[in-house]
Amino acid sequence: MPDLKLPQIPDRTPVKLSIMVMPDLHQSLTEYASLYASTYGREEPVVELIPAMLAAFLESDRAFARGRAGSK
């Protein structure tokens, strides 16, 4: 097998999660989606924004990054 510089691409099959949130969080998410639309001129449904928001949160959490690196 050739020694490629590009490693095998990991599985990118989406995993569906169902969650319930409190009304105040739902209101905040709806307000965020509205601000996002006015900022970028493009409406995105809350369900499309949540994965990006979670990814951004995890990427910015230094303690999580340290803990994750330490567990490898």
Order of alpha helices (4+ residues) and beta strands (2+ residues): alpha-alpha-alpha
